[in-house]
Amino acid sequence: MLKRTLTHPSLIGFLITLGSLLAIGFFFIGDDPDPQEFEPSRSEVMAALEATDFHNALIPPLAPPPDWDQYTLQPGDRLSQLWQDEWHLPVSTLYQLLDGEGARFLNRIHPGQYIEWLASRDGQLLSLRIWRNRAEGVEWQRQDRGFSFNELSTQREIRLLRLEGTLNGILANSLSSMPEIAGQEGAIAAALDRHLPLRRDARDGDTFSLLIEQEWLSDDPTPYSTRLLAFDYQGERMQIRAARHLQDGRFYTPEGVSLIPPFSRTPLRKRFRISSHFNLNRYHPITGRRTPHHGTDFATPTGTLVVAPADGRILRGRYHAFGGNYLVIDHGQGYTTRYLHLSGFLVNQGENVKRGQPIARTGNTGRSTGPHLHYELHINGRPIDAMKVELPSVERLRGEDLDNFKQLSQQLFLGLDLQQPLDELALQLPQHGN
Ligand SMILES: [Zn+2]
């Protein structure tokens, strides 16, 4: 009798323990099916736990690590305006540079000068270079405290490459047998992939040709930069050719039609109060730690329809412990949007969506303090304030801009079609810093 009363509770205890182990196992499997994507460090977890409304910090961006951005100064450009509105860099950093060594180079910029910069994922300037001509420039580099300043001197050479291939599995594989671009297949495939509309229509056996610009510095065995200038894609379901507009960096068809779809300002049909704004420099009131808010929060009742702000493809729809039910749309051309804390999805992963199409309902899932929609816009892998950025609305180039684009793109297409030798073409293209 005594023995029985002892075994019963311990057996029940064992069953409860087994049950909770199974529940924990199930919770983890169901919660985060792709642990590689979400591997927050301990400090990140602590930061997120400390800050109940800093809910987006743990969901990493989707795009590859930030790359150098380039810009050629145009007549009428004002550095402070470009800095904030076009390049999305903190204006406080510009003031910091204007206060230090090398300020005279920033004060004396002029049209035609070539500027390049590297920013971190959260939009902080890491390096800035201003080229006086192709061989000489100046450079600022972020250090532990402030920026270092250096003069640069080098020989820069532009070479053009034309590649052609047949799609076989993923794009990078289709490029892997080309010795001219050894080691850069991934970057070139990513560039083409980014600029192809309706990638879902790509099929094995499709053919493509690419015009690629490589910049070489003297004494350097690998190219300093590689970028796609034009492409022609002939597929079973998709035939398209496009060229880069050298001023805005975007791709347009030969007729000047942008490959970027037009965007609505918000992904909601009605106006809702913004409960938290985009803020890269937000500090946690207690810890003093920088905890940027990479999106805009709309105070929406649970169940409010979320609509696609632009045409795109559903890249992901999943659950995450902090983001709750979340959805990612790839709009192509480096534009992605994300929606957090949803109560339900109205679309499936891989589905193509049109602007204005309902995609989900808002909710309060994940680490959220009340029903709302957290909405993010990323351009080339960096979170951007979707309420302030100039959104793509012009679907085609016009006037002088169109004339300039046509003049240049016609040359690029001649190169792409092998109707002009590439070394000749390289000399005719507008050169950086000249
Ligand atoms: Zn938010």
Boltz pocket constraint, residues with backbone or C-beta under 6 A from the ligand:
constraints:
  - pocket:
      binder: B
      contacts: [[A, 53], [A, 55], [A, 56], [A, 276], [A, 293], [A, 295], [A, 296], [A, 297], [A, 373], [A, 374], [A, 375]]
      max_distance: 6.0
